[in-house]
Amino acid sequence: MALLITRPSTFLPLILAEGEDSRYGEIVTTTVKASKDYYPSRFSPDIARSTERVLTRYPALDTMKSQNLEAVSRFLSQNLPVSYSPSFLMQFIVGKDCFCFCARDLSRESELRKHDDKGIVGVVAGKVLRSALNREVCTGHVMMLAVATEWRRFGVGWELLRKLELAFNNVSSSSITAPRLKSIFLQVASTNSGAIQFYEKGGYAYEKSECGYYGNKVDGIVMRKYVD
């Protein structure tokens, strides 16, 4: 017996973040074998094919708030090879065309009070870069994406990346004079094969290597997706 999430058309709000949409899954029990045709659009098809993974809740996605800076900084240091201070993260709150979104497990109310981690299980952040040579185009930069180990392969990373890409597109379409979004790029460690495959599935392709980008003799790989 497998637990699957119903299609988006039958979604009911389970956890709703302020200002966010209500597309959260209704958990149903079924004896039907999971297939590629039975999964909501916000999840990866790979998740639906697994009958061993059980998702009993889905995190709310919302914009990072100033009161969450410390918690986000701690989360990133625990789940990424590099650390980001709260002062560095502040740019995503006050900076122009800068974005940071958090996936939060709001069902852990007692744990939140104990550990003060704000229930954060995933973070994505990036900014829109404008060209000084060609003001008609701009580029999106995915600066960081991290998901807690226990929440991986549930589609959290996909949804966070999709939300950031949508924010990039919204900047480009905000007015008739706004620059056109030409591409989105990111850096990933050459040793992180799982992340490389994740981004490849999302439409990103290898562009170049950056020697020693992550220190400790770990090279970085620049991956880019063209959107126009």
Salt bridges, closest charged atoms under 4 A:
GLU20 OE1 - LYS163 NZ 2.92
ASP21 OD2 - ARG23 NE 3.32
ASP37 OD1 - LYS36 NZ 3.40
ASP46 OD1 - ARG49 NH2 2.17
ASP46 OD2 - LYS201 NZ 2.89
ASP62 OD2 - ARG104 NH1 3.51
ASP97 OD2 - ARG130 NH2 2.60
ASP105 OD2 - ARG57 NE 2.75
GLU111 OE1 - ARG108 NE 3.23
ASP116 OD1 - LYS118 NZ 3.55
ASP117 OD2 - ARG108 NH2 2.78
GLU159 OE2 - ARG23 NH2 3.40
GLU159 OE2 - ARG42 NH2 3.82
GLU159 OE2 - ARG162 NH2 2.84
GLU165 OE2 - LYS225 NZ 2.80
GLU207 OE2 - ARG224 NE 2.53
ASP228 OD2 - ARG180 NE 2.63
